[in-house]
Amino acid sequence: MHLLARGRLKRALRYLVQPVPYWRGLEYRLVWDAARFTPGDRILDIGSPKLLALYLAEKVGAEVHATDIDAYFVNEYTLLRRARGLSEQNLAFDVQDGRALTYAAASFTKVYAVSVLEHIPDEGDSDCVREIGRVLRPGGTCLVTVPFWPVSRDEYKEPDAFYWAGSSKTRADGRVFFQRRYSEADLFTRLIEPSGLALDKIAFVGERVLAGSDREFGDFLPVPSGPVHPLLSRLVHTGPVDSPAALVKPLCAFVVLTKPTA
């Protein structure tokens, strides 16, 4: 209703019908199950959709800092924060570049990035995980999800009004960098090794359908189907498993890292 009051009818209706996209709910569950969030946590959200941060602040009572490289989300989620009766001390919104965070070293007990690192061009994903390693406290946990594919792949798209059109890199043909799909080797060379953190877990999730296609089942789902997305996800998704070879069609890698205490 707060979004409706500000004239954002389309966004408000989308929140009611489809709070998060079909694929995002599965990633949230992976992070939630592995992180074991507690009220004493100080959590950093690197660029993820902010509804998870909102949920953690309200239901867990942790201190959460939700960030993004652009301020597009601040006003909207400030309204949602007020609607839920949360304080700025409980849930802070910061404009941050994950490649050069302004937080002090060892500031957070947990850091997560849900489908974020793949959108950072060039070597920015490695720079970001290096920064995560810096701001994470000893004994702290880092949790990330990224698209997975058998071979490395960069994807470009026509620029649109969304933030990466102004925050990414542009090819000679005018298309902007959208995301990369990580191979198994990429997970180590681009993310795990540059972070300086210890590997705790890698898991993979896939689909039972569209084998061999780079299209995903969710690409064909209209927004009004949002209420049945959890059911569809249970029917279509497989995993998590330890090896992508066990999947008909791999889609996502989930990586959990910890910072050594000594």
Order of alpha helices (4+ residues) and beta strands (2+ residues): alpha-alpha-alpha-beta-alpha-beta-alpha-beta-beta-alpha-beta-beta-alpha-beta-beta-alpha-beta-beta
